[in-house]
Amino acid sequence: MQPFKGLRRLGRSIADLLRTSAPAEAVVSGPDGDDVPTVDEIAAAAERHEEARQDYNRAASVKRAARKVLDRTPTGLYAGWAVSWVRPARRDWDREAIAAFYARHGEEVPTRPAPPQLKLTRVVVDAAAPDEDTASAMVSAIFGAARPEGLA
């Protein structure tokens, strides 16, 4: 019998509960200030960000494929590569034990809202200035029902 089977199941149940009871993603207005970049600066930065995101995803995929082999490799020297396994000094939270502790005491695991994250969506815009209805439709297409307060 696995001693932590019930604890793992409880941890998964709590994680599922947190995922299903968490509020939906909300769109917020973003940073305010006097130093707002120009439209061209924003477009160039968004393009660079998207290229970097794609590069990161490709690199992560290659890294995952390499780890499938390396995770089965014992410590040793292999064609000029020294492979070793070390235990880091960093400590991780035992999330399953924390969830179990709160469950035993009939409490919910405390959480806090995450800070706003950048979300980029490429949209096609006609060269002509959009009228108010078109602009409103574009905002609805991007944000759906979760419009930022200033774009109502």
MARPALO-606584 format. One line per field, with one value per atom (N, C-alpha, C): residue number from 1; residue in three letters; x negated, y, z negated. Coordinates in steps of 0.02 Angstrom, whole numbers, padded with zeros to 5 digits, always signed. Layout:
BEGIN
balo	(NUM;...) $
vexba	(ALA;...) $
X	(X;...) $
Y	(Y;...) $
Z	(Z;...) $
% end
This chain:
BEGIN
balo	(1;1;1;2;2;2;3;3;3;4;4;4;5;5;5;6;6;6;7;7;7;8;8;8;9;9;9;10;10;10;11;11;11;12;12;12;13;13;13;14;14;14;15;15;15;16;16;16;17;17;17;18;18;18;19;19;19;20;20;20;21;21;21;22;22;22;23;23;23;24;24;24;25;25;25;26;26;26;27;27;27;28;28;28;29;29;29;30;30;30;31;31;31;32;32;32;33;33;33;34;34;34;35;35;35;36;36;36;37;37;37;38;38;38;39;39;39;40;40;40;41;41;41;42;42;42;43;43;43;44;44;44;45;45;45;46;46;46;47;47;47;48;48;48;49;49;49;50;50;50;51;51;51;52;52;52;53;53;53;54;54;54;55;55;55;56;56;56;57;57;57;58;58;58;59;59;59;60;60;60;61;61;61;62;62;62;63;63;63;64;64;64;65;65;65;66;66;66;67;67;67;68;68;68;69;69;69;70;70;70;71;71;71;72;72;72;73;73;73;74;74;74;75;75;75;76;76;76;77;77;77;78;78;78;79;79;79;80;80;80;81;81;81;82;82;82;83;83;83;84;84;84;85;85;85;86;86;86;87;87;87;88;88;88;89;89;89;90;90;90;91;91;91;92;92;92;93;93;93;94;94;94;95;95;95;96;96;96;97;97;97;98;98;98;99;99;99;100;100;100;101;101;101;102;102;102;103;103;103;104;104;104;105;105;105;106;106;106;107;107;107;108;108;108;109;109;109;110;110;110;111;111;111;112;112;112;113;113;113;114;114;114;115;115;115;116;116;116;117;117;117;118;118;118;119;119;119;120;120;120;121;121;121;122;122;122;123;123;123;124;124;124;125;125;125;126;126;126;127;127;127;128;128;128;129;129;129;130;130;130;131;131;131;132;132;132;133;133;133;134;134;134;135;135;135;136;136;136;137;137;137;138;138;138;139;139;139;140;140;140;141;141;141;142;142;142;143;143;143;144;144;144;145;145;145;146;146;146;147;147;147;148;148;148;149;149;149;150;150;150;151;151;151;152;152;152) $
vexba	(MET;MET;MET;GLN;GLN;GLN;PRO;PRO;PRO;PHE;PHE;PHE;LYS;LYS;LYS;GLY;GLY;GLY;LEU;LEU;LEU;ARG;ARG;ARG;ARG;ARG;ARG;LEU;LEU;LEU;GLY;GLY;GLY;ARG;ARG;ARG;SER;SER;SER;ILE;ILE;ILE;ALA;ALA;ALA;ASP;ASP;ASP;LEU;LEU;LEU;LEU;LEU;LEU;ARG;ARG;ARG;THR;THR;THR;SER;SER;SER;ALA;ALA;ALA;PRO;PRO;PRO;ALA;ALA;ALA;GLU;GLU;GLU;ALA;ALA;ALA;VAL;VAL;VAL;VAL;VAL;VAL;SER;SER;SER;GLY;GLY;GLY;PRO;PRO;PRO;ASP;ASP;ASP;GLY;GLY;GLY;ASP;ASP;ASP;ASP;ASP;ASP;VAL;VAL;VAL;PRO;PRO;PRO;THR;THR;THR;VAL;VAL;VAL;ASP;ASP;ASP;GLU;GLU;GLU;ILE;ILE;ILE;ALA;ALA;ALA;ALA;ALA;ALA;ALA;ALA;ALA;ALA;ALA;ALA;GLU;GLU;GLU;ARG;ARG;ARG;HIS;HIS;HIS;GLU;GLU;GLU;GLU;GLU;GLU;ALA;ALA;ALA;ARG;ARG;ARG;GLN;GLN;GLN;ASP;ASP;ASP;TYR;TYR;TYR;ASN;ASN;ASN;ARG;ARG;ARG;ALA;ALA;ALA;ALA;ALA;ALA;SER;SER;SER;VAL;VAL;VAL;LYS;LYS;LYS;ARG;ARG;ARG;ALA;ALA;ALA;ALA;ALA;ALA;ARG;ARG;ARG;LYS;LYS;LYS;VAL;VAL;VAL;LEU;LEU;LEU;ASP;ASP;ASP;ARG;ARG;ARG;THR;THR;THR;PRO;PRO;PRO;THR;THR;THR;GLY;GLY;GLY;LEU;LEU;LEU;TYR;TYR;TYR;ALA;ALA;ALA;GLY;GLY;GLY;TRP;TRP;TRP;ALA;ALA;ALA;VAL;VAL;VAL;SER;SER;SER;TRP;TRP;TRP;VAL;VAL;VAL;ARG;ARG;ARG;PRO;PRO;PRO;ALA;ALA;ALA;ARG;ARG;ARG;ARG;ARG;ARG;ASP;ASP;ASP;TRP;TRP;TRP;ASP;ASP;ASP;ARG;ARG;ARG;GLU;GLU;GLU;ALA;ALA;ALA;ILE;ILE;ILE;ALA;ALA;ALA;ALA;ALA;ALA;PHE;PHE;PHE;TYR;TYR;TYR;ALA;ALA;ALA;ARG;ARG;ARG;HIS;HIS;HIS;GLY;GLY;GLY;GLU;GLU;GLU;GLU;GLU;GLU;VAL;VAL;VAL;PRO;PRO;PRO;THR;THR;THR;ARG;ARG;ARG;PRO;PRO;PRO;ALA;ALA;ALA;PRO;PRO;PRO;PRO;PRO;PRO;GLN;GLN;GLN;LEU;LEU;LEU;LYS;LYS;LYS;LEU;LEU;LEU;THR;THR;THR;ARG;ARG;ARG;VAL;VAL;VAL;VAL;VAL;VAL;VAL;VAL;VAL;ASP;ASP;ASP;ALA;ALA;ALA;ALA;ALA;ALA;ALA;ALA;ALA;PRO;PRO;PRO;ASP;ASP;ASP;GLU;GLU;GLU;ASP;ASP;ASP;THR;THR;THR;ALA;ALA;ALA;SER;SER;SER;ALA;ALA;ALA;MET;MET;MET;VAL;VAL;VAL;SER;SER;SER;ALA;ALA;ALA;ILE;ILE;ILE;PHE;PHE;PHE;GLY;GLY;GLY;ALA;ALA;ALA;ALA;ALA;ALA;ARG;ARG;ARG;PRO;PRO;PRO;GLU;GLU;GLU;GLY;GLY;GLY;LEU;LEU;LEU;ALA;ALA;ALA) $
X	(-00042;+00000;-00044;-00025;-00063;-00040;-00088;-00068;-00038;-00055;-00033;+00022;+00049;+00100;+00160;+00186;+00243;+00226;+00165;+00143;+00137;+00110;+00105;+00174;+00220;+00288;+00320;+00310;+00336;+00306;+00240;+00207;+00234;+00246;+00274;+00345;+00383;+00452;+00453;+00409;+00406;+00384;+00334;+00311;+00367;+00405;+00462;+00514;+00527;+00575;+00552;+00488;+00462;+00468;+00454;+00458;+00530;+00578;+00647;+00681;+00659;+00693;+00657;+00601;+00565;+00604;+00602;+00638;+00606;+00646;+00622;+00571;+00532;+00482;+00518;+00495;+00525;+00476;+00501;+00460;+00459;+00399;+00392;+00360;+00361;+00339;+00264;+00224;+00151;+00120;+00055;+00021;+00044;+00046;+00062;-00003;-00005;-00064;-00072;-00122;-00135;-00182;-00216;-00267;-00239;-00184;-00152;-00190;-00210;-00247;-00202;-00233;-00196;-00167;-00119;-00088;-00141;-00188;-00240;-00286;-00303;-00344;-00308;-00244;-00204;-00202;-00188;-00184;-00250;-00306;-00372;-00387;-00371;-00384;-00340;-00277;-00233;-00259;-00284;-00312;-00373;-00418;-00477;-00457;-00407;-00383;-00356;-00317;-00288;-00343;-00393;-00449;-00486;-00498;-00533;-00491;-00425;-00382;-00386;-00385;-00390;-00458;-00512;-00578;-00581;-00552;-00551;-00513;-00456;-00416;-00454;-00489;-00528;-00585;-00619;-00674;-00649;-00592;-00564;-00547;-00523;-00507;-00570;-00623;-00687;-00715;-00710;-00735;-00697;-00631;-00591;-00612;-00623;-00645;-00713;-00759;-00825;-00820;-00776;-00769;-00742;-00704;-00679;-00738;-00792;-00852;-00894;-00906;-00951;-00923;-00857;-00828;-00840;-00859;-00874;-00950;-00990;-01062;-01095;-01134;-01169;-01228;-01253;-01311;-01370;-01406;-01464;-01487;-01538;-01564;-01540;-01513;-01485;-01506;-01555;-01577;-01588;-01625;-01640;-01590;-01538;-01487;-01490;-01496;-01493;-01421;-01390;-01322;-01324;-01292;-01290;-01221;-01204;-01141;-01157;-01131;-01145;-01079;-01081;-01022;-01031;-00986;-00993;-00983;-01012;-01004;-00935;-00903;-00837;-00785;-00738;-00685;-00619;-00578;-00512;-00458;-00402;-00345;-00316;-00296;-00262;-00187;-00165;-00096;-00045;-00060;-00012;-00005;-00059;-00056;-00020;-00031;+00003;+00078;+00097;+00168;+00200;+00164;+00191;+00199;+00152;+00156;+00219;+00230;+00289;+00353;+00353;+00412;+00428;+00377;+00388;+00421;+00405;+00431;+00494;+00520;+00582;+00575;+00515;+00502;+00486;+00495;+00474;+00401;+00365;+00296;+00297;+00261;+00264;+00230;+00261;+00233;+00239;+00206;+00213;+00215;+00244;+00247;+00178;+00167;+00103;+00101;+00041;+00036;+00057;+00077;+00097;+00039;+00057;+00009;+00022;-00032;-00026;+00004;+00052;+00083;+00086;+00052;+00052;+00096;+00136;+00179;+00170;+00150;+00141;+00210;+00225;+00288;+00273;+00317;+00310;+00352;+00320;+00354;+00350;+00406;+00405;+00365;+00337;+00297;+00339;+00403;+00447;+00463;+00472;+00488;+00556;+00560;+00624;+00675;+00738;+00789;+00803;+00846;+00856;+00884;+00930;+00958;+00905;+00860;+00807;+00759;+00741;+00695;+00726;+00791;+00824;+00826;+00837;+00837;+00768;+00715;+00647;+00632;+00652;+00640;+00678;+00740;+00778;+00745;+00718;+00685;+00623;+00588;+00526;+00542;+00586;+00596;+00658;+00704;+00767;+00805;+00835;+00877;+00835;+00770;+00727;+00692;+00730;+00700;+00668;+00611;+00583;+00631;+00627;+00673;+00673;+00615;+00611;+00635;+00650;+00671;+00744;+00784;+00854;+00894) $
Y	(-00060;+00000;+00062;+00112;+00174;+00219;+00240;+00278;+00347;+00376;+00444;+00447;+00388;+00386;+00430;+00424;+00464;+00539;+00554;+00623;+00654;+00616;+00642;+00654;+00607;+00615;+00677;+00689;+00747;+00811;+00810;+00868;+00883;+00830;+00841;+00867;+00842;+00866;+00940;+00960;+01030;+01073;+01049;+01087;+01094;+01040;+01043;+01093;+01092;+01139;+01211;+01224;+01291;+01313;+01267;+01285;+01299;+01260;+01268;+01326;+01342;+01395;+01463;+01462;+01525;+01569;+01634;+01679;+01678;+01694;+01694;+01751;+01744;+01796;+01861;+01914;+01980;+02027;+02065;+02113;+02178;+02204;+02267;+02318;+02381;+02434;+02436;+02408;+02409;+02469;+02478;+02533;+02602;+02648;+02718;+02758;+02813;+02855;+02905;+02947;+02998;+02974;+02918;+02893;+02837;+02851;+02801;+02799;+02739;+02734;+02751;+02766;+02781;+02716;+02724;+02666;+02624;+02656;+02620;+02583;+02614;+02580;+02519;+02526;+02470;+02414;+02430;+02379;+02342;+02379;+02348;+02303;+02327;+02288;+02225;+02231;+02173;+02121;+02144;+02099;+02062;+02099;+02068;+02018;+02037;+01993;+01928;+01932;+01873;+01828;+01858;+01819;+01783;+01818;+01789;+01732;+01742;+01689;+01626;+01635;+01578;+01543;+01583;+01554;+01514;+01542;+01509;+01443;+01443;+01382;+01328;+01348;+01300;+01273;+01316;+01295;+01248;+01264;+01222;+01153;+01149;+01085;+01043;+01075;+01039;+01017;+01060;+01044;+00985;+00983;+00927;+00862;+00863;+00803;+00779;+00826;+00807;+00779;+00807;+00784;+00712;+00691;+00622;+00573;+00591;+00549;+00562;+00625;+00642;+00621;+00620;+00599;+00526;+00487;+00416;+00403;+00456;+00450;+00454;+00403;+00406;+00454;+00473;+00517;+00485;+00526;+00500;+00547;+00526;+00564;+00531;+00571;+00546;+00591;+00569;+00605;+00679;+00695;+00765;+00800;+00766;+00796;+00762;+00802;+00775;+00781;+00725;+00723;+00708;+00751;+00739;+00761;+00734;+00750;+00780;+00840;+00874;+00893;+00894;+00917;+00991;+01033;+01105;+01124;+01180;+01204;+01235;+01253;+01284;+01235;+01259;+01217;+01235;+01185;+01197;+01185;+01219;+01208;+01140;+01103;+01039;+01054;+01066;+01089;+01037;+00974;+00922;+00922;+00930;+00932;+00994;+01050;+01112;+01105;+01078;+01069;+01022;+00968;+00920;+00953;+00994;+01029;+01072;+01111;+01155;+01113;+01059;+01016;+00985;+00963;+00934;+00984;+01047;+01100;+01133;+01105;+01131;+01201;+01219;+01285;+01280;+01335;+01338;+01360;+01336;+01357;+01431;+01474;+01545;+01559;+01602;+01622;+01698;+01725;+01796;+01803;+01856;+01865;+01875;+01847;+01856;+01926;+01954;+02021;+02017;+02073;+02072;+02046;+02007;+01981;+02012;+02020;+02045;+01991;+02010;+01964;+02000;+01973;+02004;+01964;+01999;+01968;+02007;+01973;+02007;+02017;+02079;+02095;+02128;+02119;+02150;+02213;+02269;+02334;+02364;+02389;+02423;+02488;+02510;+02571;+02632;+02631;+02687;+02687;+02746;+02751;+02719;+02674;+02641;+02690;+02680;+02721;+02693;+02725;+02705;+02634;+02615;+02547;+02495;+02508;+02461;+02455;+02511;+02510;+02470;+02481;+02444;+02369;+02352;+02281;+02250;+02289;+02264;+02251;+02297;+02288;+02227;+02217;+02158;+02094;+02096;+02036;+02018;+02068;+02056;+02035;+02072;+02062;+02022;+02015;+01979;+02016;+01979;+02009;+02043;+02028;+02055;+02118;+02168;+02231;+02268;+02302;+02345;+02402;+02430;+02483;+02542;+02562;+02621;+02609;+02546;+02531;+02509;+02529;+02508;+02541) $
Z	(+00000;+00000;+00000;+00038;+00041;-00017;-00060;-00119;-00104;-00047;-00033;+00020;+00038;+00090;+00073;+00012;-00008;-00012;-00034;-00039;+00030;+00078;+00146;+00176;+00163;+00189;+00158;+00094;+00060;+00090;+00101;+00131;+00200;+00240;+00307;+00301;+00254;+00245;+00226;+00182;+00162;+00220;+00258;+00316;+00368;+00379;+00425;+00401;+00336;+00307;+00317;+00305;+00314;+00386;+00433;+00504;+00524;+00499;+00520;+00484;+00423;+00386;+00395;+00429;+00439;+00487;+00477;+00522;+00591;+00641;+00710;+00719;+00771;+00786;+00799;+00767;+00774;+00809;+00856;+00891;+00850;+00838;+00801;+00847;+00827;+00872;+00883;+00840;+00849;+00815;+00826;+00791;+00814;+00767;+00781;+00775;+00808;+00799;+00856;+00849;+00899;+00953;+00941;+00988;+01032;+01067;+01110;+01176;+01199;+01262;+01321;+01378;+01438;+01467;+01513;+01544;+01581;+01616;+01652;+01603;+01546;+01496;+01468;+01455;+01429;+01479;+01543;+01595;+01604;+01603;+01611;+01550;+01491;+01430;+01430;+01451;+01453;+01503;+01559;+01610;+01582;+01549;+01519;+01464;+01425;+01371;+01401;+01454;+01486;+01515;+01547;+01574;+01518;+01463;+01406;+01375;+01372;+01345;+01388;+01454;+01499;+01492;+01488;+01477;+01412;+01360;+01294;+01299;+01332;+01338;+01377;+01431;+01470;+01427;+01390;+01347;+01292;+01263;+01210;+01237;+01298;+01328;+01339;+01364;+01374;+01307;+01257;+01190;+01160;+01169;+01143;+01176;+01242;+01277;+01252;+01240;+01215;+01144;+01103;+01034;+01031;+01081;+01082;+01082;+01116;+01116;+01054;+01039;+00983;+00916;+00907;+00844;+00829;+00878;+00868;+00865;+00866;+00870;+00801;+00783;+00719;+00722;+00663;+00659;+00695;+00734;+00770;+00825;+00862;+00919;+00983;+01028;+01090;+01148;+01187;+01247;+01235;+01183;+01168;+01124;+01103;+01059;+00991;+00938;+00870;+00846;+00833;+00808;+00733;+00694;+00622;+00596;+00539;+00506;+00439;+00425;+00362;+00328;+00263;+00226;+00212;+00236;+00225;+00152;+00132;+00064;+00054;+00109;+00105;+00079;+00041;+00013;+00047;+00061;+00091;+00039;+00047;+00004;+00020;-00030;-00020;-00015;+00046;+00058;+00035;+00044;+00022;-00054;-00090;-00164;-00187;-00154;-00173;-00161;-00103;-00087;-00137;-00155;-00204;-00272;-00293;-00357;-00360;-00308;-00307;-00304;-00266;-00261;-00329;-00366;-00433;-00480;-00471;-00515;-00486;-00432;-00402;-00373;-00353;-00326;-00251;-00216;-00147;-00144;-00094;-00085;-00066;-00103;-00087;-00020;+00018;+00082;+00089;+00136;+00151;+00227;+00252;+00324;+00353;+00411;+00445;+00474;+00483;+00513;+00587;+00616;+00687;+00731;+00782;+00829;+00897;+00934;+01002;+01046;+01088;+01135;+01202;+01252;+01318;+01365;+01405;+01455;+01520;+01573;+01637;+01668;+01688;+01721;+01787;+01836;+01901;+01901;+01917;+01916;+01986;+02011;+02075;+02070;+02127;+02127;+02111;+02131;+02116;+02042;+02014;+01943;+01931;+01882;+01869;+01839;+01858;+01826;+01756;+01719;+01650;+01644;+01689;+01687;+01701;+01750;+01767;+01708;+01678;+01621;+01564;+01552;+01498;+01513;+01576;+01596;+01588;+01603;+01595;+01521;+01479;+01407;+01382;+01405;+01386;+01410;+01471;+01498;+01458;+01434;+01396;+01325;+01291;+01219;+01202;+01249;+01233;+01180;+01135;+01083;+01029;+01027;+00974;+00996;+01017;+01040;+00982;+00995;+00942;+00929;+00869;+00849;+00896;+00921;+00964;+01035;+01053;+01121;+01125;+01077;+01075;+01130) $
% end
